[in-house]
Amino acid sequence: MSAITDLLVQKTGLSPDKAVEVEQVVVSHVMSCVPPEFQGMLSSAIGCAAPEAAAAGQPASSGGIGSLIGEATSFFGKKS
């Protein structure tokens, strides 16, 4: 289970299966609101698989916020 699923189970009392469903709905909606070039960074930040990876059954990304910062730095370029 992802960290989001764990939190949903702990804080709301949802079953693990229902928490996974809720997470998928929310993440799909959020991803649909974000430009494609930022979806990978967002996936890393929230610790979930990118939509195409999830559809392929690949595990969640474990990059976290550090990965997001690194990707953003490389995307925008480093200041000298």
Secondary structure as UniProt FT lines:
FT   HELIX           3..12
FT   HELIX           16..32
FT   HELIX           36..46
FT   HELIX           51..55
FT   TURN            56..57
FT   HELIX           64..76
//
